[in-house]
């Protein structure tokens, strides 16, 4: 609902989408440190960016519904782990890299969950008339 409504403050779902893209791209770029996957670094970065954007969008949505930093971190972490596991479980020519994929996914999710709670603009509560 906020994606087209750019007011003076950035809402949580927009912030989550932006942060997810940035942190996802950085997560994908970290694959450079593993020589066996350097030949597919571009596809890893694209996939990680999309994964980060999904985690960010869902974390932002959660932040708009639940105003709790702790639960935001938990939700972001769980979402990050879930998407990272889905990627790690995919068949690969270089084998499975569960730890190398899931640990950064967990951290990225936790950071996104925290930032969407702290920096995003929550939805104003509805008044009962």
C-alpha positions in Angstrom: 0.0 0.0 0.0 2.9 2.4 0.7 4.9 1.7 -2.5 3.2 4.5 -4.4 2.6 6.8 -1.4 5.8 8.8 -1.0 5.2 11.2 1.8 7.9 12.9 3.9 8.6 9.7 5.7 9.4 6.3 4.2 7.1 3.6 5.3 8.4 0.3 6.6 7.5 -1.8 3.5 9.3 0.6 1.2 12.3 0.8 3.5 12.4 -3.0 3.8 12.4 -3.3 0.0 15.2 -0.8 -0.4 17.3 -2.2 2.4 16.7 -5.7 1.3 18.0 -4.9 -2.2 21.1 -3.3 -0.9 21.9 -5.9 1.8 21.0 -8.7 -0.6 23.4 -7.5 -3.2 26.2 -7.2 -0.6 25.3 -10.7 0.6 25.6 -12.0 -3.0 28.9 -10.1 -3.5 30.4 -11.9 -0.5 30.4 -15.1 -2.7 33.5 -13.6 -4.4 35.5 -15.0 -1.5 34.6 -18.6 -2.6 36.7 -19.3 -5.7 34.5 -22.2 -6.8 31.5 -20.0 -7.4 33.2 -16.9 -8.9 32.1 -18.0 -12.4 28.4 -17.6 -11.4 28.8 -14.5 -9.2 26.4 -12.4 -11.3 23.5 -14.9 -10.9 24.3 -15.2 -7.2 24.1 -11.4 -6.8 20.8 -11.2 -8.7 19.4 -14.1 -6.7 20.6 -12.6 -3.4 19.2 -9.2 -4.3 15.8 -10.7 -5.1 15.9 -12.8 -1.9 16.8 -9.7 0.1 14.0 -7.7 -1.5 11.4 -10.4 -0.6 12.7 -10.6 3.0 12.6 -6.8 3.2 9.1 -6.4 1.8 7.8 -9.1 4.2 9.7 -7.6 7.1 8.4 -4.2 6.3 4.8 -5.5 6.1 5.3 -7.2 9.5 6.7 -3.9 10.9 3.5 -2.1 9.8 1.4 -4.7 11.6 3.5 -5.3 14.8 5.3 -2.5 16.5 8.0 -4.5 18.3 11.7 -4.4 17.7 12.3 -7.8 19.2 9.6 -9.4 17.1 10.8 -7.5 14.0 14.3 -9.0 14.5 12.8 -12.5 15.0 10.5 -12.2 11.9 13.4 -10.9 9.7 15.7 -13.6 10.9 13.2 -16.4 10.3 12.3 -15.0 6.8 16.1 -14.6 6.0 16.7 -18.2 7.1 13.7 -19.6 5.2 14.7 -18.0 1.9 18.3 -18.8 2.4 17.5 -22.4 3.1 15.4 -22.5 -0.1 18.4 -21.3 -2.1 20.9 -23.5 -0.3 18.8 -26.6 -0.9 18.7 -26.0 -4.7 20.8 -28.4 -6.8 24.2 -26.9 -7.5 27.2 -27.9 -9.6 29.5 -26.8 -6.7 27.6 -28.7 -4.1 25.5 -27.5 -1.2 26.8 -24.5 0.8 24.3 -24.4 3.6 26.4 -22.5 6.2 27.8 -20.1 3.6 24.3 -19.2 2.4 22.2 -19.5 5.5 24.4 -17.6 8.0 24.5 -14.4 5.9 20.7 -14.8 5.2 20.0 -14.9 8.9 22.1 -11.8 9.6 20.7 -9.9 6.6 17.1 -10.8 7.8 17.9 -9.7 11.4 19.3 -6.4 10.2 16.3 -5.8 7.9 13.9 -6.7 10.7 15.6 -4.3 13.1 15.8 -1.4 10.7 12.2 -1.7 9.4 11.1 -1.4 13.0 13.4 1.4 14.0 13.5 3.5 10.8 10.2 2.9 9.0 7.1 5.0 9.6 4.4 2.9 11.2 0.8 3.0 10.0 -1.3 5.4 12.0 -3.7 3.5 14.2 -7.3 3.7 13.2 -9.6 5.7 15.4 -12.9 4.2 16.5 -15.8 6.6 16.1 
